[in-house]
Amino acid sequence: MANLDPNTLLRVAMQLHAAGDISTAVEQVREIVADHPEFAAGYSYLGQTLVTRQRKFNEGLDYLRRAVKSDPQDAYILYTAGWCSEYVANALERPKFSYQAPAETPQELYKRARMLFFEALAVLREEPDDALKGDVEDMLDVIARATGEPWDEELREYAPPRIR
């Protein structure tokens, strides 16, 4: 697999995922990142899938850290890592199902998610994507509600007030 394009291999694995064979898809992507150790999209897929589908929080968050380390300028990877950190923090605060416990507390995970979202906004200032920016701001609102710590309101663009 080392000679094949990792993006092509990831698409094949994601087709397995879409067909419901998540375990095989995960194993294939593990092989991809073993052969392509700087493949941030592969780490991001593994992290998000392990967190959301298999509730392997510690392992998934580790893959997401690798994704961010491999490509700290990809706003989508930063968003995914932040979203998953918030997801895990929320799941720890309101446990409904069994999970692999992460090393971090919910407060540490919210803090990390917030930092990742701010990093994503910094990237988005250079490479605008209004839809992703809105998603990032929405998640910052979620974290603010969960922690009671508002984020910098100046980053938001508001519509002008309506005249009545």
KAMO-V403416 format. One record per backbone hydrogen bond with DSSP energy under -1.0 kcal/mol. NH is the residue of the N-H (numbers start at 1). CO is the residue of the C=O. If there is no record, write none. Layout:
nh->[NH | NH]
co->[CO | CO]
This chain:
nh->[4 | 9 | 10 | 11 | 12 | 13 | 14 | 15 | 16 | 17 | 18 | 19 | 20 | 21 | 22 | 25 | 26 | 27 | 28 | 29 | 30 | 31 | 32 | 33 | 34 | 35 | 36 | 39 | 40 | 43 | 44 | 45 | 46 | 47 | 48 | 49 | 50 | 51 | 52 | 53 | 54 | 56 | 57 | 60 | 61 | 62 | 63 | 64 | 65 | 66 | 67 | 68 | 69 | 70 | 71 | 74 | 78 | 79 | 80 | 81 | 82 | 83 | 84 | 85 | 86 | 87 | 88 | 89 | 90 | 91 | 92 | 93 | 94 | 100 | 109 | 110 | 111 | 112 | 113 | 114 | 115 | 116 | 117 | 118 | 119 | 120 | 121 | 122 | 123 | 124 | 125 | 127 | 133 | 134 | 135 | 136 | 137 | 138 | 139 | 140 | 141 | 142 | 143 | 144 | 145 | 146 | 147 | 148 | 155 | 156]
co->[1 | 5 | 6 | 7 | 8 | 9 | 10 | 11 | 12 | 13 | 14 | 15 | 17 | 16 | 20 | 21 | 22 | 23 | 24 | 25 | 26 | 27 | 28 | 29 | 30 | 31 | 32 | 36 | 38 | 39 | 40 | 41 | 42 | 43 | 44 | 45 | 46 | 47 | 48 | 49 | 49 | 50 | 55 | 56 | 57 | 58 | 59 | 60 | 61 | 62 | 63 | 64 | 65 | 66 | 67 | 71 | 74 | 75 | 76 | 77 | 78 | 79 | 80 | 81 | 82 | 83 | 84 | 85 | 86 | 87 | 88 | 89 | 90 | 55 | 105 | 106 | 107 | 108 | 109 | 110 | 111 | 112 | 113 | 114 | 115 | 116 | 117 | 118 | 119 | 120 | 121 | 123 | 129 | 130 | 131 | 132 | 133 | 134 | 135 | 136 | 137 | 138 | 139 | 140 | 141 | 142 | 143 | 144 | 152 | 153]
